[in-house]
Structures are given as C-alpha cells and as structure tokens.
Amino acid sequence: MFDSRAQSGRKVPLPLRAREKFIFWTAFAICVCYAEFLASGYRQGLWIIDKAGHPVIDDFVVFWTVGKMALKGAALSAYDWNREHAAELAAIGHPFWQLLGWYYPPLFLAVVMVPATLPYVPAFIVWCLVTLGLYAATVASIAHRRVAFIVACAAPWVPIELILGQNGFLSAAIIGLALLQLERRPALSGLVLGLLSFKPQLAILFPFALAAGGYWRAFGWAALGLCLWNGLAAALFGFESYVAFVHAMSIAADNHLVHSTPGWYKLQSPYGLARALGASSSFAWCLQIAASLSAALGVTICWQNKAISFEIKAALLICALMIATPYLLHYDIPIIGAGAAFLFRDRPFDKFELVAMGAAIPLLFAPALPGLSVLPIALLAALVLLIVALRRLRASRGSIQLSHARHNPA
C-alpha cells in the first residue's frame, strides 16, 4: 500500500481509499453527535414540540401552517398577516409574540403543501430529511465522491438548519444542480434554475453569468422555467396571489431592511454587517451597492474567460451571490457547500485551503452561539471560500500563461 519512500522516513500520504474511510468515519461521528443533540432537544421539549405537546415556535411552523391554509383553498389568506397569525395560533395552541410572516411567492406555497398533508411532527422530520438528502446528494454529485454525501450532512450549518426546519438545503440544492447540469444539459439546468424564483434574491447574478458565458440555451430555458413554474402556481392559487405576494414583499423589506425586526445580525450580507456595526442606512446601502456591482462585474469578467475552468467559475458565482444580495439570512449559508464541492471537483484541497476553511468553521456556528450572534459573522465564511476560489483562479491563470510561454517561445 505504501511505496518505498516510507523506508527513508519521509511522510507518505494515506492511500485514497484509506483517506476516504477516515473522512467517512469522522463525518459519521459528527452526524451522530448532531443526531444526539437534536434527540436530546426533542426529549427536553426544545425541538419540534414542547413538553406540553405544542409545536416549538420556529420557522417550520409557518411552512406547515401556510401549507394547511393552501390545502383548504385559503392561499390568499397566507398573505394576510392577521389571518395567517390566527392560523399559527390555532396550530401552536397558545399565544406567542414572534412575528412569523409569509414572504414567499405562490410557487413555494405549492411546495409546502406537501408536508402539510402530514401531522406536524412527521411533517417536520420528513421535510428535514428530504431536503437534507437532496442537498447532500447534490454536493456528492458535484464533488464526484460518494463520501461527500456524509461530509455534507456533517457540515456546521446542518444542525442550525434542522433546528429551524428552514429551506436553505432546498435553495442550495437547486443552485448546485442547475450549475452541475449547465454544460451537458442546458435545458434541464434552465428549468431547475427557474425553480429558484421561490427565492429570487439568490438568483440575481445568474443572468450575468449565463450571458457572459454564452449559455444562451440555458438562459432561454431558465426564462421559460420561470414563467412555467410560476404560471402553474398562479393557475393553482389564482393570479391575485402574486399581487398579494408583491404587497407582502414591501412589508418584508420594511421589517428586515429598514427596521430589522428580527435583528441585523441575521442578515449575512455587507448591508447587514454594516447595520449591525452601527452604520447608517445610507452608508450601509452604499456599501451594499458597491459590493453588488463589484460581484456582478467580477462574475461577468470571470465567466467570459474561456480559459478559466467551469468549476472555479461556479464556485466564484456562488460566493458572489452571497455578497450581491442584501437579503441573505443565516439559514441560506448551505450554498457554501455547493461552492466548496465545485472547488474540490476542480482539484482536491491543499493544506492552505484546508486550514483556511477549517478556521472558518466556528464562524458558521456563530448564529447559534449566544456570545457570537450579535454580528453576521457567518458572512466571513463566504469570504474565506471566495479567497480560496480567487487563489485557485490566480494559480490557474499562472499555469495558462506558463503553458502559453512554453508553446510560444520568443
């Protein structure tokens, strides 16, 4: 298994199979710890349901309640906060002060109707397992390694996502799958990308990337998918539901970007970071606009360059998406996993990259830690991945120039 260089005292890397076994069992142990942590929370009445048997107040309460309303033919009532809150009170069984509004387009109503056909506890578990499985399978497909499935399940954002019952796994899987299929199956890629319209703030840079890269077939199919999926949702719930959604979006913007009812630390964006540090709204918006324009320009230049590998382009796009939108919440962080998988697909991580990403892991736990949740520092983990991607980009450009010089001597 080991070559003769081991006789000389030089350290020899573990064989690939042994290394993957080590990674698998390490990730498996982390997943077991996550499972025990969640099971302990369930037994103590801190996760899914409380000791009285009522749903714990978390984000999935909104999904399940709104799904129930849609099943009863009251989709429009989901955008009426008084009626929606009354439905949540009926579901939870006791008063609560949190504002759990519904800000999603009708397309996502069709999604949450599925778990809403089940009682609350099975619905919560099925939702978490299905979305996590879809996300982990996408990451493994991107990385071309089966072991990446269990590694994705051991990522630091997994317990946070499972505690909330949020949709970060779903949006990350859509982005990863759309990019994975872009070169070989542009029609499928575009149709999948159209599903991201349930979270349009995560799609704002895709038109720049597709146009700059010349992926016009995927661009057209994405436009078709956007119209198709939302047209079906409008046919199902009525076109008035989109009017109600636009009105709800204005209220959400006021709550999250003007007054920040949930707290600035939850916005993992340059805008959110500036506001959390006490900056004025005008300064924070100037910072965000500068960051968004820089991200759009960087993506356009990068995707125009045919010499840059697609994997690096995909990773840079994912990092840029996280910087370009002002409305990135802590449960949207799983898209980092898709970006890291594309970098691994380009080539395995070296020591510097492993150390850099390892150092970023505590930042990803920050939203759940009392002392660290005052700032949106999980955003810094995205910047670490961006640094790794830019380092790859610089190295690839250097290799291209060196190869060009060898083939074209003076």
ZAMI-621535 format. One line per 10 residues: number of its first residue (from 1); their letters; for each residue x, y, z of C-alpha. Coordinates in Angstrom, 1 decimal, decimal comma, always signed. Each point is the difference from the previous one (the first is absolute). Layout:
N
NUM> A> X/Y/Z  ...
REM end
This chain:
410
1> MFDSRAQSGR> +0,0/+0,0/+0,0  +2,9/+2,4/+0,8  +2,9/+0,5/-2,4  +3,7/-0,3/+0,9  +0,4/+3,6/+0,8  -1,5/-0,9/+3,4  +3,2/-1,8/+0,8  +2,0/+3,2/-0,1  -2,1/+1,7/+2,7  -1,9/+2,3/-2,4
11> KVPLPLRARE> -3,7/+0,3/+0,8  -2,2/-1,6/-2,6  -3,6/+1,1/-0,4  -2,7/-2,6/+0,8  -1,2/-1,9/-3,0  -3,2/+1,5/-1,4  -2,3/-2,9/+1,2  +1,5/+0,2/+3,6  -0,3/+3,8/+0,0  -3,7/-0,2/-1,1
21> KFIFWTAFAI> -0,7/-2,5/+2,7  +1,5/+2,4/+2,6  -2,1/+2,8/-1,4  -3,1/-2,1/-0,1  +0,2/-1,2/+3,6  +0,9/+3,5/+1,3  -3,0/+1,5/-1,8  -2,1/-2,9/+1,2  +1,0/+0,7/+3,7  -0,9/+3,7/-0,5
31> CVCYAEFLAS> -3,4/-1,0/-1,4  -0,6/-2,3/+3,0  +0,8/+3,0/+2,3  -2,5/+2,1/-1,9  -2,7/-2,7/+0,3  +0,6/-0,4/+3,7  -0,1/+3,8/+0,5  -3,3/+0,2/-1,8  -1,5/-3,0/+1,7  +1,0/+1,5/+3,4
41> GYRQGLWIID> -1,8/+3,2/-1,0  -3,1/-2,0/-1,0  -0,1/-1,8/+3,3  +0,3/+3,2/+1,9  -2,7/+1,7/-2,0  +2,3/+2,4/-1,7  -0,2/-1,3/-3,6  -3,0/-0,6/-2,2  -2,5/-0,2/+2,9  +0,1/+1,3/+3,6
51> KAGHPVIDDF> -0,8/-2,0/+3,1  -3,7/+0,9/-0,3  -0,1/-1,6/-3,4  -0,3/+3,3/-1,9  +2,3/+0,9/-3,0  +3,1/+1,9/+1,1  -0,1/+3,4/-1,6  +2,4/-0,2/-3,0  +0,0/+0,7/-3,7  -1,6/-3,3/-1,0
61> VVFWTVGKMA> -3,2/+1,0/+1,9  -0,5/+2,6/-2,8  +0,6/-2,5/-2,8  -2,4/-2,6/+1,5  -2,7/+2,5/+0,9  +0,0/+1,7/-3,4  +0,1/-3,4/-1,7  -3,1/-0,9/+2,0  -1,7/+3,2/-1,1  +0,8/-0,6/-3,6
71> LKGAALSAYD> -1,4/-3,5/+0,2  -3,3/+1,5/+1,3  -0,1/+2,4/-2,9  +1,0/+3,0/+2,0  +3,3/+0,8/-1,7  -0,7/+3,7/-0,1  -0,5/+0,1/+3,8  +3,7/-1,0/+0,3  +0,9/+3,5/-1,0  -2,4/+1,6/+2,5
81> WNREHAAELA> +2,0/+0,1/+3,1  -2,9/+0,1/+2,4  -1,6/-3,1/-1,5  +3,4/-1,7/-0,3  +0,8/+0,8/+3,6  -3,4/-1,3/+1,1  +0,7/-3,3/-1,8  +3,4/-0,2/+1,7  -1,6/+0,5/+3,4  -2,4/-2,8/-0,7
91> AIGHPFWQLL> +2,8/-2,3/-1,1  +2,3/+0,8/+3,0  -2,8/+0,1/+2,6  +1,2/+2,9/+2,0  +0,7/+3,8/-0,5  +3,5/+1,1/-1,1  +1,6/+3,3/-0,8  +2,3/-0,9/-2,9  -0,9/+1,4/-3,5  +0,0/-3,1/-2,3
101> GWYYPPLFLA> -1,1/+1,5/-3,3  -0,3/-1,6/-3,4  +2,2/+1,8/-2,6  +0,4/-2,7/-2,7  -1,5/-0,1/-3,5  -3,0/-2,3/-0,7  +2,5/-2,4/-1,6  +1,3/-1,0/+3,4  -3,6/-0,4/+1,2  -0,3/-3,0/-2,3
111> VVMVPATLPY> +3,2/-1,4/+1,6  -1,1/+0,3/+3,7  -3,4/-1,5/-0,8  +1,7/-3,4/-0,2  +1,3/-0,2/+3,6  -3,2/+1,6/+1,2  -1,9/-3,1/-0,9  +1,7/-1,7/+3,0  -0,4/+0,7/+3,7  +2,5/+2,6/+1,4
121> VPAFIVWCLV> +2,7/-2,3/+1,4  +0,2/-2,4/-3,0  -0,2/+3,0/-2,4  +3,0/+1,7/+1,8  +2,1/-3,1/-0,1  -0,9/-0,9/-3,6  +0,7/+3,5/-1,2  +3,4/+0,1/+1,7  +1,1/-3,5/-1,2  -1,2/+0,5/-3,6
131> TLGLYAATVA> +1,6/+3,5/-0,5  +3,2/-1,1/+1,8  +0,2/-3,1/-2,2  -0,5/+2,0/-3,2  +2,7/+2,5/+1,1  +2,5/-2,7/+1,0  -0,6/-2,0/-3,2  +0,5/+3,2/-2,1  +3,3/+0,7/+1,8  +1,2/-3,6/-0,5
141> SIAHRRVAFI> -0,9/+0,2/-3,7  +1,9/+3,2/-0,4  +3,1/-1,3/+1,9  -0,1/-3,3/-1,8  +0,5/-1,8/+3,3  -2,5/-2,1/+1,8  +1,7/+0,9/+3,3  -1,0/+3,6/-0,6  -3,6/-1,0/+0,8  +0,8/-0,7/+3,7
151> VACAAPWVPI> +2,4/+3,0/+0,1  -2,8/+2,3/-1,2  -2,2/-1,4/+2,8  +2,8/+0,8/+2,5  +0,3/+3,6/-1,1  -0,2/+2,6/+2,9  -3,2/+1,6/-1,4  -1,9/-3,3/+0,1  -1,2/+0,1/+3,6  -1,0/+3,7/-0,3
161> ELILGQNGFL> -2,1/-0,8/-3,1  -1,6/-3,1/+1,7  -0,9/+2,0/+3,1  -1,8/+2,6/-2,0  -1,5/-2,3/-2,6  +0,9/+2,6/-2,6  +0,5/-0,3/-3,8  +3,7/+0,7/-0,4  +0,7/-3,5/-1,0  -2,6/+0,2/-2,8
171> SAAIIGLALL> +1,4/+3,3/-1,5  +3,6/-1,3/+0,2  -1,0/-3,2/-1,8  -1,7/+2,0/-2,7  +3,0/+2,2/-0,6  +2,4/-2,9/+0,1  -2,1/-2,2/-2,3  -0,5/+2,9/-2,5  +3,7/+0,6/-0,2  +0,9/-3,7/-0,1
181> QLERRPALSG> -2,3/-0,5/-3,1  +0,9/+3,2/-1,7  +2,6/-1,2/-2,5  -1,5/-3,4/-0,9  -3,7/+0,6/+0,4  -0,8/+3,7/-0,4  -3,7/-0,6/-0,3  -0,2/-1,9/+3,2  +2,3/+2,6/+1,7  -2,2/+2,8/-1,1
191> LVLGLLSFKP> -3,2/-1,7/+1,1  +1,5/-0,7/+3,4  +1,3/+3,6/+0,3  -3,6/+1,2/-0,6  -0,9/-1,7/+3,3  +2,3/+2,5/+1,8  -2,6/+2,6/-0,6  -1,4/-1,1/+3,3  +3,0/+1,9/+1,4  +0,8/+2,6/-2,7
201> QLAILFPFAL> +2,7/+1,8/+2,1  +2,3/-3,0/-0,5  -0,4/+0,1/-3,8  +1,0/+3,6/-0,7  +3,4/-0,8/-1,5  -1,0/-3,0/-2,1  -1,0/+2,2/-3,0  +3,5/+1,7/+0,0  +1,7/-3,4/+0,2  -2,1/-1,7/-2,7
211> AAGGYWRAFG> +0,2/+2,9/-2,4  +3,8/+0,5/+0,5  +0,7/-3,7/-0,4  -2,1/-0,3/-3,1  -2,5/-2,5/+1,5  -2,9/+1,4/-1,9  -1,9/-3,3/-0,2  +0,0/-0,3/+3,8  -0,9/+3,7/+0,2  -3,0/-0,5/-2,2
221> WAALGLCLWN> -1,1/-3,2/+1,9  +0,4/+1,8/+3,3  -2,3/+2,8/-1,3  -2,4/-2,7/-1,1  +0,2/-1,8/+3,3  -0,6/+3,3/+1,9  -3,2/+0,5/-2,0  -1,0/-3,6/+0,1  +0,3/-0,7/+3,7  -1,5/+3,3/+1,1
231> GLAAALFGFE> -2,7/-0,3/-2,6  -1,0/-3,4/+1,4  +0,0/+1,5/+3,5  -2,1/+2,9/-1,2  -2,5/-2,4/-1,6  -0,1/-2,0/+3,2  -0,4/+2,9/+2,5  -1,3/+2,8/-2,2  +1,9/+2,9/-1,5  -1,1/+2,1/+3,0
241> SYVAFVHAMS> +2,4/-2,0/+2,1  +2,9/+1,7/-1,9  -1,5/+3,4/+0,7  -0,2/-0,9/+3,7  +3,6/-1,2/-0,2  +1,3/+3,3/-1,3  -1,8/+1,8/+2,8  +1,5/-2,4/+2,5  +3,5/+0,6/-1,4  -0,3/+3,7/+0,7
251> IAADNHLVHS> -0,9/-0,7/+3,6  +2,9/-2,5/+0,3  +2,4/+2,5/-1,4  -1,1/+2,5/+2,6  +0,3/-2,5/+2,8  +3,3/-1,5/-1,0  +1,9/+2,7/-1,8  -1,3/+3,2/+1,6  -0,9/-0,8/+3,6  +1,5/-3,6/+0,2
261> TPGWYKLQSP> -2,6/-1,4/+2,4  +1,8/-3,3/+0,2  +3,4/+1,6/+0,6  +2,8/+1,2/-2,3  +2,3/-2,9/+1,0  -2,3/-2,3/-2,0  +0,8/+1,8/-3,3  +3,2/-1,8/-1,3  +0,7/+2,8/-2,5  +2,3/+3,1/-0,2
271> YGLARALGAS> -3,1/+2,0/+0,7  -0,9/-2,0/+3,0  +3,6/+0,1/+1,3  +0,1/+3,8/-0,3  -3,3/+0,5/+1,7  +1,0/-2,4/+2,8  +3,1/+2,1/+0,6  -2,1/+3,1/+0,4  +0,4/+1,5/-3,5  -2,8/+2,2/-1,4
281> SSFAWCLQIA> -2,4/-1,3/-2,6  +1,4/+2,2/-2,8  +3,6/-1,2/+0,7  -1,1/-3,7/+0,2  -1,8/+0,3/-3,3  +3,0/+1,7/-1,6  +2,2/-2,9/+1,2  -2,5/-2,6/-1,2  -0,4/+1,6/-3,4  +3,8/+0,2/-0,4
291> ASLSAALGVT> +0,2/-3,7/+1,0  -2,8/-1,0/-2,3  +1,4/+1,8/-3,0  +3,5/-1,4/+0,6  -1,4/-3,5/+0,3  -2,0/+0,4/-3,3  +3,1/+1,4/-1,8  +2,2/-2,8/+1,4  -2,4/-2,7/-1,1  -0,3/+1,5/-3,5
301> ICWQNKAISF> +3,7/+0,2/-0,5  +0,6/-3,4/+1,4  -2,7/-1,8/-2,0  +1,1/+1,7/-3,2  +3,5/-1,6/+0,3  +0,0/-3,3/-1,8  +3,4/-0,9/+1,6  -1,4/-0,2/+3,5  -1,4/-3,4/+1,0  -3,7/-0,3/+0,5
311> EIKAALLICA> +0,4/-1,2/+3,5  +1,8/+3,2/+1,1  -2,6/+2,1/-1,8  -2,8/-1,8/+1,8  +1,6/+0,4/+3,4  +0,7/+3,7/-0,6  -3,6/+0,5/-1,1  -1,3/-1,6/+3,2  +2,3/+2,2/+2,1  -1,1/+3,1/-1,9
321> LMIATPYLLH> -3,7/-0,9/+0,5  +0,5/+0,2/+3,7  +1,6/+3,4/-0,2  -2,3/+1,5/-2,6  -3,3/-0,3/+1,8  -0,8/+2,1/+3,1  -2,6/-2,5/+1,1  +2,0/-3,1/+0,9  -1,0/-1,7/+3,2  +2,0/-2,3/+2,2
331> YDIPIIGAGA> -2,0/-3,1/-1,2  +1,1/+0,8/-3,6  +3,6/-0,9/+0,8  -0,2/-3,6/-1,3  +0,7/+1,2/-3,5  +3,7/+0,2/+1,1  +0,0/-3,8/-0,1  -0,8/+0,0/-3,7  +2,8/+2,5/-0,6  +2,5/-2,0/+1,9
341> AFLFRDRPFD> -1,0/-3,2/-1,9  +0,7/+1,8/-3,3  +3,5/+0,9/+1,2  +0,6/-3,6/+1,1  -1,2/-1,1/-3,4  +2,6/+2,3/-1,6  +2,7/-1,6/+2,2  +0,4/-1,3/+3,6  +0,6/+2,6/+2,6  +3,6/+0,8/+1,0
351> KFELVAMGAA> +1,3/+0,7/+3,5  -0,6/+3,7/-0,1  -3,6/-0,4/-1,2  -0,8/-2,6/+2,6  +1,4/+2,2/+2,8  -1,9/+3,0/-1,3  -3,3/-1,8/-0,3  +0,6/-1,7/+3,3  +0,5/+3,4/+1,7  -3,3/+1,2/-1,5
361> IPLLFAPALP> -2,0/-2,8/+1,6  -0,5/+1,8/+3,4  -1,4/+2,9/-2,0  -2,7/-2,2/-1,4  -1,2/-1,0/+3,4  -0,2/+3,7/+1,1  -3,8/+0,4/-0,6  -0,6/-2,6/+2,6  +2,5/+1,2/+2,6  -1,3/+2,6/+2,5
371> GLSVLPIALL> +3,3/+2,0/+0,2  +0,6/+0,1/-3,7  -3,5/+0,5/-1,4  +0,2/+3,8/+0,3  +1,8/+0,4/-3,4  -0,7/-1,7/-3,3  +3,5/-1,6/+0,0  -1,1/-3,1/-1,8  +0,4/+2,3/-3,1  +3,7/-0,2/+0,6
381> AALVLLIVAL> +0,0/-3,7/-0,7  -1,3/+0,8/-3,5  +2,9/+2,5/-0,4  +2,4/-2,8/+1,0  -1,3/-2,2/-2,7  +0,3/+3,0/-2,4  +3,6/+0,3/+0,9  +0,6/-3,7/-0,7  -1,8/+0,3/-3,4  +2,0/+3,2/-0,9
391> RRLRASRGSI> +3,2/-1,8/+1,0  -0,9/-2,8/-2,4  -0,8/+2,5/-2,7  +3,4/+1,6/+0,4  +1,7/-3,3/-0,1  -1,9/-1,1/-3,1  +0,8/+3,2/-1,8  +3,7/-0,5/+0,9  +0,0/-3,5/-1,4  -1,7/+1,1/-3,2
401> QLSHARHNPA> +2,6/+2,8/-0,5  +2,9/-2,4/+0,6  -1,5/-2,6/-2,4  -0,4/+2,7/-2,6  +3,6/+1,2/+0,4  +1,3/-3,6/-0,4  -2,0/-0,5/-3,2  +0,9/+3,4/-1,4  +3,7/+0,7/+0,8  +1,4/+3,4/-0,9
REM end
